[in-house]
Amino acid sequence: MALLMMPFGPSDRPSLGLSLLAQCLNDEGIAARCFYPNLDFERRIGAPLYRDLGYDLARIQAGEWLFSRFLDPVGTPDDFLTAMGRGRIRHKPAFGRLAKAIPRLLSEAAALLDDWLSLIGQLRPRVVGLSSCYQQHLASLAMARRIKQAYPDILVVLGGTNCNAPMGEESFRCFPFLDAVVCGPGEIAFPDLVRQHLAGECCIDAPGVFFRSPGGGIKLPTVPVALEPDLNRLPIPAFDDFMVAWDQPTVQPIRPALPIEASRGCWWGQKHHCVFCSENADSMHYRSKSPDRVLKEFNWILDRYPGCRICGTDEILDLRLIDTVMPRLAARAGERQIFFSVKANLRKSQLVQLAAAGVTSLQPGIESLCDEILGPMRKGVTGLQNIQLLKWCRELGIGTVWGILCEFPFEKPESYTRMAKLVPLLTHLQPPKVSSVSLQRYSPLYAQAERFAITGITPHRSYRWIYRLGKGSLEQLAYRFERRSDGVRAADSYTDALRRAVDDWNHRADRSWLFHIEDQGALLIGDTRAAATRPIHRLEGAARHLVLFCDQIQSRHAITRNLTELGYSMTDAELALILEHLIHDRLLVEDRGRYLSLPVAVGRRYLPPPSLLSSVVAGGRTVAGD
């Protein structure tokens, strides 16, 4: 069995899905290998172009368009560039690079397909399985057609998230060179399909499997979605095939990231589906592996593949693991680089445990800093909580992957005006990107469009240049959609100030510091932000305690109680004056009567340059206390 990971799958990690399927088959005595044409293609065109196509230009599906040229091309390359080069996208450097590189890209894509067809001819596997997630569909279809034309006896199977209903069934209907399409998880369905095929069955029947017999007969599944496996009983996948492919000459100076899956679904989403989220179309319900099983997988990866990064594939981390698995990882010798997706309302103590275990990067699901937008998004957090998490992660040396989404149907221009004014205060924290929300299949914005007063929904215009198919088929195959653009054009005007502020943040991030350090009973604060009112602050007495206490979000009442317990007796007016000064100096932010301090505590994982630190200590001893 040959399982192929086509472009534009991530090039820094193996496919967890294909690795699991290969392990399931190998455990049954059916030889299966994973192959990585995506790595091959990245080496051919270079990592920058691969990233342009697979990520930076994902909104116009440039990667899908490229491989559509080997299926049933529509129009000319110039037609595609003209149709896609509207609005902000045409100013992207990646778009300009694409326009210049098209002849070379077409040549390299053709060579890739030819070379891998030749390899398949040498191997002559009984079955070829192709993965299709995000921008892999057209490369997989182009490869599938070539294989089926050259070797009709090979069973060609397509699976992955792009095969969820109705996309999978429509792919099966539109592309007769596909012998089978698996809709849903493949760990039970795919081995069942392979077993029946090897046994000579001509009419394969398996849940979630659309099957075409050699004579052209079609068998639709009686159960439309493949059966869900027991996660704890799945085999632990080996990534040896990927490591062999990775060890070929590569342009990437980074270590690969090996996937670990502790859960599927989303425990937050099954209660409150975030309006833009299109993940887990038919399987939002949360199910997770036992802590012991997760620890076993961590140890397997760390022992077998030392030095590799580890990337959690979970939509959201099972909070049980923080108290069960993370302390046991922390007790294990050696450095690690672990990534997980989490919710932004974690406690600081939980982040401390994650950092101690080797978590160096988190995706905390931060998409805005404004409560008026976060509420209708159904995020279940506040803007202050998001800032709090960013600050704590900075202190603990945990990188954060986050962004600000805009162009929601329920947003108000003033929300972006407030965020634009807030951003200069945060330039010492990890910067985001600003993106327009994408209308994607399965998301509430798409599925409940009328509820959000979204009208004029059509498949994204890129599909007209990818598939030579009718409107009905495009509507079934599309994952991305667009709406009438009147509101979008208006959003450009009121989001522009925020976009400029975030651009400035990204440019200043490496040299922007806001930190505090204890010195002789005072709190010294160094501030190199462009928004700083002065470079050094010296806080004593109640102001010092207030900043430290507001490391975590606090109400006015809680601040008063804390200062009283510390022996500070003051009137409301006196407290208001301290708060006013700290807010004026941009050391404290307030929202609806709740306060959060912004300086980050100096420590082993957050250490300003020695010269800056020494200058603040020296200068702080000469300035008067605030």
PESULUR-V168707 format. One record per run of one state. SS is the DSSP state (H for helix, E for strand, C for the rest). FROM is the first residue (numbers start at 1). LEN is the number of residues. Records with the same first field share a line. If there is no record, write none. Layout:
# PESULUR-V168707
SS->FROM-LEN  FROM-LEN
This chain:
# PESULUR-V168707
C->1-1  5-11  28-5  36-1  46-1  57-1  61-1  69-8  85-2  92-1  124-3  132-5  151-4  160-1  164-3  175-5  183-3  199-10  213-5  220-11  234-6  247-10  261-2  265-22  289-2  305-4  313-7  331-7  342-6  358-1  364-7  378-5  397-2  401-2  407-6  427-6  437-2  441-3  448-1  453-5  460-1  466-5  478-2  483-3  512-2  520-2  528-8  540-1  550-4  566-6  585-3  592-2  598-2  602-8  621-6
E->2-3  33-3  127-5  155-5  180-3  209-4  218-2  257-4  263-2  287-2  309-4  338-4  359-5  399-2  403-4  433-4  439-2  458-2  480-3  514-6  522-6  536-4  554-2  588-4  594-4  600-2
H->16-12  37-9  47-10  58-3  62-7  77-8  87-5  93-31  137-14  161-3  167-8  186-13  231-3  240-7  291-14  320-11  348-10  371-7  383-14  413-14  444-4  449-4  461-5  471-7  486-26  541-9  556-10  572-13  610-11
